[in-house]
Amino acid sequence: MQAVLILAHKNFDQVAQLSKLLQQKFEIYIHFDKKYKLTAQQVEWLQKNSIHYISEIEVHWGGWSIGEAAFRLMRLALSNPQITHVHLISGQDWPVMNIDDLYNFYENNDHIYCVYHKASEYRITNELPEWWQKFYFNYDTVNRRTFFGKFYHRFLLYGQMLFHINKLKKLGINLELYHGANWCDLPRDAAQYCIDYMDNHPEFIKMLKTGAFSDEFWVQTILCNSSQFQPRIVNDFHRYVKWEHQNGGWPANLDNRDFELIIQNPDYQFARKFEPEYSTELIQKLNHYYHND
């Protein structure tokens, strides 16, 4: 039995439709952002349809809260001893593969699928991802996406460079840091190893809580530093993500223009981001094409 873990923060009806589709093959576990208040009717629907859900964390972009929500969902799913794999997606994702084929791809497959890079060896918007854990940030309390948040980020970054701050040394963390997208597909033993590592390394959790974009570090850093699990990692997460401005979103909010781009690549398993305002017809076309009606 495999589980899909969904991080959701809006669009309940779309998340419900996604859950019912995937539930034909997978156990579904959802974390709803605590800021998103579920109605009594929505709670009743989740319970009636046997959807596992929690709503424990206020999620803030750039903070550890996103990773914390994923961590709690993963622990919840693994409490079921029958779960063999966990797949982490967002509530704005959609399957772009027949769900029977998707499930079968992972059966008896012990590979780990996630995107990873050494955080000290490449740059994003002219910043080394390593800095996001080496220095102190607090984006679970400061809104990183505002104009002030962007200014504040530069202030923290260059100020701590000036004073030669090294949080990693203070915490005694000697790991090579790895960074990548938080969406991943893990066999049970790898997921359990991540949970156990977090439980036994409070200094690592402190690093994440005081870092930036920490949800994009924890799984990669834990598994890539393991001689047991690193050889099993495939540097691919089988997601279609369009890194362009489209329909008011970046990455793009997908629409019918993306249908041909998606179906041309048989390796895609999920795509994102889908918004009801722009993506309803695209979802219908994808469901029909992949026989997920």
C-alpha positions in Angstrom: 0.0 0.0 0.0 1.4 3.4 -1.0 0.5 6.8 0.4 0.1 10.2 -1.2 0.9 13.1 1.2 -0.7 16.3 0.1 0.2 19.8 1.4 -2.9 21.9 0.9 -3.7 25.6 1.7 -6.7 26.5 -0.5 -9.1 25.2 -3.1 -10.8 22.5 -1.1 -13.0 21.3 -3.9 -10.0 20.7 -6.2 -8.1 19.0 -3.3 -11.1 16.8 -2.7 -11.3 15.9 -6.4 -7.6 15.1 -6.5 -8.0 13.0 -3.3 -10.9 10.9 -4.7 -9.0 10.3 -7.9 -5.8 9.1 -6.2 -7.7 7.2 -3.6 -8.6 4.6 -6.2 -5.0 3.3 -5.7 -3.4 5.2 -2.8 -4.0 6.0 0.9 -4.4 9.8 1.1 -3.0 12.0 3.9 -3.6 15.7 3.8 -2.2 18.6 5.8 -4.3 21.7 5.5 -2.6 24.9 6.4 -3.9 25.9 9.8 -4.7 29.4 8.4 -7.2 27.6 6.1 -10.3 27.1 8.2 -12.1 23.9 7.2 -15.9 24.1 7.4 -18.0 21.5 9.2 -19.2 20.3 5.8 -15.7 19.8 4.6 -14.6 17.9 7.7 -17.7 15.7 7.3 -16.7 15.0 3.7 -13.1 14.1 4.7 -14.3 11.7 7.4 -17.1 10.2 5.2 -14.5 9.4 2.5 -11.9 8.0 4.9 -9.3 10.7 4.0 -6.6 11.1 6.7 -6.0 14.7 7.5 -4.5 17.1 10.0 -4.4 20.8 10.3 -1.6 21.6 12.8 0.9 24.1 11.3 0.5 27.6 10.0 2.5 27.5 6.8 4.6 30.4 5.7 6.6 30.5 2.5 10.3 30.4 3.1 10.1 29.1 6.6 10.5 25.6 8.1 6.7 25.3 8.6 6.3 23.8 5.2 8.9 21.1 6.0 7.3 20.6 9.5 3.9 19.9 7.9 5.5 17.4 5.5 7.4 15.8 8.4 4.2 15.4 10.4 2.3 13.9 7.4 5.2 11.5 6.8 5.2 10.3 10.4 1.4 9.9 10.3 1.5 7.8 7.2 4.3 5.6 8.5 2.2 4.8 11.6 0.4 2.5 9.2 2.7 -0.5 8.9 1.2 -1.4 5.5 2.5 1.7 3.8 5.4 0.9 1.5 6.0 4.2 -0.2 5.2 7.9 0.4 4.7 10.5 -2.4 4.8 14.2 -1.4 2.8 16.5 -3.5 0.9 19.8 -3.1 -2.8 20.5 -3.3 -2.1 22.2 -6.6 -0.6 19.1 -8.3 -2.4 16.7 -10.6 -1.4 13.2 -11.9 -0.2 13.2 -15.5 0.1 9.4 -15.7 -2.5 6.7 -15.5 -2.8 6.1 -11.8 -2.6 2.3 -12.1 0.7 2.8 -14.0 1.8 5.3 -11.4 1.2 2.9 -8.6 2.9 0.0 -10.4 6.0 2.1 -11.2 6.8 2.1 -7.5 5.8 -1.4 -6.5 8.9 -3.4 -5.6 11.0 -0.4 -6.5 13.4 0.6 -3.8 14.8 3.7 -5.5 14.5 7.1 -3.9 13.3 9.9 -6.2 14.2 13.5 -5.4 16.1 16.4 -7.0 19.3 17.2 -5.2 22.4 19.4 -5.6 25.3 20.2 -3.3 24.2 23.5 -1.6 27.7 24.9 -1.9 28.2 24.4 -5.6 25.5 26.3 -7.4 23.6 29.6 -7.1 19.9 30.6 -7.1 19.3 34.3 -7.8 23.0 34.8 -7.2 22.8 33.2 -3.7 24.4 30.0 -2.5 21.7 27.8 -1.0 24.3 26.9 1.7 23.9 30.4 3.1 20.2 29.7 3.8 21.2 27.3 6.5 24.6 28.8 7.5 22.9 32.0 8.5 19.9 32.8 10.7 16.5 33.6 9.2 12.9 33.7 10.6 10.5 33.5 7.7 7.9 31.8 9.8 7.4 35.1 11.5 8.4 37.6 8.8 6.6 37.5 5.4 9.4 36.8 2.9 7.2 37.6 -0.1 6.5 41.3 0.8 8.7 44.2 -0.3 9.9 44.5 3.2 10.6 40.8 3.3 12.8 41.0 0.2 14.7 43.9 1.7 14.9 42.1 5.1 16.4 39.1 3.4 19.2 41.1 1.8 19.9 42.8 5.2 20.1 39.5 7.0 22.2 37.9 4.2 24.9 40.6 3.9 24.9 41.5 7.5 25.7 38.0 8.6 28.3 37.7 5.8 29.9 40.9 7.2 30.1 39.4 10.7 31.2 35.9 9.5 28.3 34.2 11.1 28.4 30.4 10.9 25.4 28.7 12.5 26.5 25.3 11.4 29.7 25.5 13.3 27.9 26.7 16.4 25.5 23.8 16.2 28.2 21.2 15.5 26.8 20.2 12.1 29.4 18.8 9.8 27.1 17.4 7.1 27.4 18.3 3.5 24.2 20.2 2.8 22.1 19.2 -0.2 19.2 21.3 -1.6 16.4 20.5 -4.0 12.6 20.6 -4.5 10.7 19.4 -1.5 8.4 17.1 -3.7 9.7 13.6 -3.6 8.9 9.9 -3.7 10.4 7.7 -1.0 10.2 4.0 -0.1 9.3 3.2 3.5 12.8 2.6 4.8 14.1 5.9 3.4 11.2 7.8 4.8 11.5 6.1 8.2 15.2 6.9 8.2 14.4 10.6 7.7 11.9 10.6 10.6 14.3 8.7 12.9 17.2 11.1 12.0 15.1 14.1 12.9 14.0 12.5 16.2 17.7 11.8 17.2 19.3 15.1 16.0 17.8 18.1 17.7 20.6 20.3 16.4 19.6 19.5 12.9 16.0 20.5 13.6 17.3 23.8 15.1 19.3 24.4 11.9 16.1 24.0 9.9 13.9 26.1 12.2 16.4 29.0 11.9 17.1 28.6 8.2 15.5 29.7 5.0 13.6 27.4 2.6 14.4 24.6 4.9 11.7 22.3 3.4 14.1 22.0 0.5 17.0 20.7 2.6 15.9 18.1 5.1 15.2 15.0 3.0 18.1 15.7 0.6 20.7 16.4 3.3 19.7 13.4 5.5 19.6 10.8 2.6 22.6 12.1 0.6 24.8 11.9 3.7 23.9 8.3 4.2 26.1 5.6 2.7 23.1 3.3 2.9 20.6 5.4 1.0 22.6 7.8 -1.2 23.4 5.1 -3.8 19.7 4.5 -4.3 18.8 8.1 -5.1 17.7 8.9 -8.6 18.1 12.7 -9.2 14.6 13.1 -10.7 11.2 13.8 -9.3 9.1 13.2 -12.4 7.2 16.5 -12.1 6.2 19.0 -14.8 6.8 22.5 -13.5 6.8 25.5 -15.8 9.2 28.1 -14.5 7.6 31.0 -16.2 5.2 33.8 -15.3 1.7 32.6 -16.5 -1.8 33.4 -15.3 -0.5 35.4 -12.4 1.7 32.7 -11.0 5.4 31.8 -10.9 5.9 29.0 -11.5 3.1 29.1 -14.0 -0.5 28.4 -13.3 -1.1 25.9 -16.0 -3.8 26.0 -18.7 -4.6 24.3 -22.0 -1.4 25.7 -23.5 0.5 23.1 -21.4 -1.4 20.0 -22.5 0.9 19.1 -25.4 4.0 19.9 -23.4 2.9 17.6 -20.7 1.9 14.6 -22.7 5.1 14.7 -24.9 7.1 13.4 -22.0 6.0 10.0 -20.7 8.3 10.4 -17.6 6.1 13.0 -16.0 4.0 11.6 -13.1 2.6 14.8 -11.6 2.4 18.4 -12.8 1.9 21.7 -11.0 0.4 24.3 -10.5 -3.3 23.9 -11.2 -5.7 26.7 -10.4 -9.5 26.3 -10.9 -9.7 29.7 -12.6 -7.3 28.6 -15.4 -6.9 24.8 -15.2 -10.3 23.1 -15.0 -10.4 22.3 -18.7 -6.8 21.1 -18.7 -7.5 18.7 -15.8 -10.5 17.3 -17.7 -8.3 16.7 -20.8 -5.5 15.1 -18.8 -7.9 12.8 -17.0 -9.4 11.7 -20.3 -6.0 11.3 -22.0 -4.6 9.2 -19.2 -7.8 7.2 -18.7 -8.2 8.6 -15.1 -11.9 9.5 -15.6 
